[in-house]
């Protein structure tokens, strides 16, 4: 299982709006890839003004297919530009982009 986790620095006072935008992004993503697992995190005890999201896929190839569908699908294609403009207004430079393998261990 591959997990793509991204963190972002949010400009004050837009934290709640940034959360809402990530939830909207998750809903858009589920329209084109209903089986994707999508999570939004707001940190309680960590770096200030940081928000994160994750989505899981079966493989790196599946992740690439989902990203391609997300950017080309007619259902959401027209909304991406408007969403991204607002996202850039509420976030600051910085953050992380990680892709990892989630493994299950039996002990």
N, C-alpha and C positions, 0 to 999 in steps of 0.2 A: 504494500500500500504506500503510495507516494503522498506526501503532504506538502503543500505550498503554503508557507506562513509568511505574511508580510506585516510589518509594523510601520506606523506613520506617526509623525509629530503633528499635533493639531494646534492651530492658532487659537489663542484666547479670543473670544468666549464661545467658540464653535464646537466644543466637544460633543454635545448632544446632537447637533446637526451632522457631524461627521459619523457618529454612530448610526443615525438614520440613513445616511447615504450608503453606508456599508450594508445595512439591512436591505435597502433597495437594490443594491448590486447583487446581493444574494438571491433575491426574488427574480431578478432579470436572468441570472445565471441558471436558476432552476427551470426557467421557461424553456431554455434550449438544451439543458442537460439535467433532467429531473432527478437522476440518481446521484448527483454530486452531493457530498457532505460539506456543508458550509457553516462556519462558525465566526462570530464576532466577539471580540474580547475587549473589555475596558478594565484597565489595571486598577486594582485597589491599593496594592503595596508594591510599587516599583517606580520606574521612571515617570515623572510627571508629564502630563499632556501627551501621552502615548496611547494609541489604539492599535488593535491588531485584528487580522482576519486570517482564517485558514480555510483551505478546501482540500478534500481528499479525493484521490483517484486511484484506480487499480494499478496504473503503470505510468511511466514518463510519456509513453506514446499517447495514452489516453488523455493525460494532462494537456499535451500539445494539441490534440484534436479538440478538446473542450475550449481551450483558449482561442483556437481558430474559429470555431463555431460561434463563440461569444462575440467576436469582432465582425463576423460576416453575416450572421443570422438576421433576416428581415424583421423579425419580431422586435428586436432590441437595437438594431443598428442605428436607427434615427435618434434614439435616446442616449446613446453612448456619448456623443459630443457634448450635449447639454449637461449630462451628469459629470463628465470629466472637467468641464469649465468650473462648475461649482466646487468640485473636489479640490482643484488647484487653489481656489480662493480660501478654503477653510484649513488647508494643511500647509506645513512648512517643509523646506528641504530636510532630508535625513530619513532615517528609518532603516529597515532591513528587508531583504527578500531571500527567504531560505526555502530550499527544496530538500526534503529528507525522506527517508524510508522509515515507515512505522512498522516495527516488527513486534510480534507477540511471542513472548517467552513463557514457557511453562516451567515452573519451579516446584 
